[in-house]
Amino acid sequence: VLVGGAFSTHSIAAVVTAIGIVVLGFITLALVQSSLQGIYAAALYRYAEEGEAGAGFPPALLERAFRTKG
């Protein structure tokens, strides 16, 4: 929507700015997703080694990671 609106203004500066904002948004989302994945992996490792779920992680959530798939 942002890029489409910039194209409708027929302004190169607006288009470049909109594309830059979209790219920065995707980079930010990728960094947040990567951080959350690392936190979950650390909690899962801790649960597997020590049997503790840790704060903020229900044990049932971590137990489901070890179910056999079939």
PLY file of the C-alpha trace (Angstrom):
ply
format ascii 1.0
element vertex 70
property float x
property float y
property float z
element edge 69
property int vertex1
property int vertex2
end_header
0.00 0.00 0.00
2.84 2.36 0.91
4.70 1.76 -2.35
1.48 1.92 -4.37
0.65 5.26 -2.82
4.14 6.52 -3.60
3.80 5.44 -7.23
0.53 7.30 -7.50
2.29 10.57 -6.58
4.65 10.19 -9.56
7.52 11.26 -7.32
10.81 9.35 -7.53
11.79 10.52 -4.04
8.53 9.21 -2.56
8.93 5.85 -4.33
12.55 5.44 -3.17
11.60 6.44 0.38
8.64 4.03 0.44
10.77 1.15 -0.86
13.42 1.96 1.75
10.82 1.89 4.52
9.46 -1.44 3.30
12.95 -2.97 3.13
13.78 -1.72 6.64
10.49 -3.17 7.87
11.31 -6.60 6.44
14.81 -6.48 7.94
13.35 -5.55 11.33
10.83 -8.40 11.15
13.59 -10.85 10.22
15.72 -9.74 13.18
12.81 -10.05 15.61
11.90 -13.51 14.27
15.51 -14.66 14.54
15.77 -13.38 18.10
12.56 -15.11 19.14
13.69 -18.34 17.52
16.96 -18.18 19.47
15.13 -17.58 22.75
12.83 -20.55 22.08
15.80 -22.77 21.16
17.60 -21.80 24.38
14.49 -22.52 26.46
14.01 -25.84 24.70
17.65 -26.80 25.33
17.32 -25.85 28.98
14.16 -27.94 29.27
15.82 -30.92 27.60
18.90 -30.74 29.84
17.47 -29.70 33.20
13.74 -30.40 32.95
12.90 -26.78 33.79
10.64 -24.80 31.51
11.86 -21.42 32.71
9.88 -18.24 33.15
7.35 -17.49 30.46
7.34 -20.94 28.87
4.61 -23.39 29.85
6.03 -26.92 30.20
3.31 -28.31 27.90
4.60 -26.14 25.05
8.12 -27.50 25.39
6.93 -31.08 25.90
5.18 -31.01 22.52
8.52 -30.35 20.83
9.65 -33.89 21.76
6.60 -35.84 20.61
7.17 -38.52 18.01
5.71 -37.62 14.67
3.77 -40.17 12.81
0 1
1 2
2 3
3 4
4 5
5 6
6 7
7 8
8 9
9 10
10 11
11 12
12 13
13 14
14 15
15 16
16 17
17 18
18 19
19 20
20 21
21 22
22 23
23 24
24 25
25 26
26 27
27 28
28 29
29 30
30 31
31 32
32 33
33 34
34 35
35 36
36 37
37 38
38 39
39 40
40 41
41 42
42 43
43 44
44 45
45 46
46 47
47 48
48 49
49 50
50 51
51 52
52 53
53 54
54 55
55 56
56 57
57 58
58 59
59 60
60 61
61 62
62 63
63 64
64 65
65 66
66 67
67 68
68 69
